[in-house]
Amino acid sequence: MPVVKQSYIFLAFFFMISLVHAGNKSGNPGTSPEARPSISGKVIDKDTQEELVCANVEVINKNIHTCTDIHGNFTISDLEPGTYTLKIHYISYQEAHIRKIHIRKNRPETLQVALEPIHF
């Protein structure tokens, strides 16, 4: 087999292995992303019920942060089972702390958080 053909076969094999590894970040074969321990939810305005875009969501004492998407949704995945506290904040709104969120193995937790606007 020519060297060039062997190189292409090796690169194709390497690429396929990379894709398989990238699709399984949890390290648990056969575990779907939905089944991994996670916290997800929606952040809304308490008064208007409108979604808050780019609200900051932080897992306290874990150095894990994310922000909400254009629909006010967020997901923090690949968490270890345990109890967590979230801090959610947004400009011109009172910050919220959601305490004692119990995460169990293979059971995602879903929240809805309503932030109260600060009236000046």
N, C-alpha and C positions, 0 to 999 in steps of 0.2 A: 504494500500500500504506500503511495507517495507520502512524503513528509507533510505536504500542504494539506492533503485530505485528512491525515491523522490530527493535524492541528485544529481543523474545523470540527472534527468529531469531539475532540477534547473540549473546545470552547463551548460547543452546544451542550455537552454533558454538564460542564461547570455552570452554565447559565440555568439549566433546568434544576440543578441542585440548589442554586441560589434562590430561585423562585419558590421552591418547596420550603426552604428554611425561612424565607421572609414571610410566607403565609402562615407559619406556625411559631409565632413569637412566644407563646406561652410555654413551649417546651413540652407540652402534653399532647401527644398525638391523639387525634380523634376528638379533641375538645373543641367544640364550636365556639367562636368568639362570643356569642350570646350567653353561653353557659359559664364563662369565666367570671370570677368574683369582680363586680364592678359597681360603681355608683353612677347613675345617670339621672337626668331630670331636665326640668324647664324652669327658667327664671323669668318672672313676669312682674309688671308694675301692679302693686296692690290696689291702687285706685282705678286704673283704666283697664287692667287685665291684658295690656299689650306686652309682647315679648321684649325682653331687654337683650339687645345685641351687644356682644363683647363684654358681658358682665364677668368679673373675675371670680373663679371658684378655686379654693385652696383647701387641700387636706392638711389640717393643722399637725405640726410636728413630723411631717413626712417629706417636706420639700417637693410636693406634687402640686402643680398648678395647671389650670386650663381656663379657657374662656368660652362663653356661649357662642353659638353660631347665629346665622341670620334669623333663625326661628326661636332663639332663646334656649336652645337645647345644649346640653353638655354631657360628656361621658368621661369618666375616669376608670380605666380598665386595668386588668392584671394586678389587682390588689390581693394581698394575703387575707385570709379570713381573720376577722377581728372587729374591734369597735373603733369607729373613727368620728372625728368632728370636722365639719366643713365650715369654712368662712366664705361667705359670698358678699362681694361688694361691687358697687357701681357708682360712678360720679353722680352726686346730688341725691343719693339714696342712703338710708340708714343701713349699715352693714348687718348681716344676719349670721348667726352661728347656729348650725344644726348639730346638736350633740347626740351621742349614743346611737350612731348609725351602725347597726350590727350587720356585718358582712359574713355570710356563710359560704362554704365551698360550693361552687357551681350554682350560686343563686344571686343574680343581679338585684340590686336595690334601686328603685325608681322614686324620685322625689319631685314635688312641685314647690317652688320657693317664691313667695310674693314679697318683694322688697318695697318698703314704704318710702315714698319720696320725702325729701327734706323740703319743707315749705319755708321760703325766706321772707 
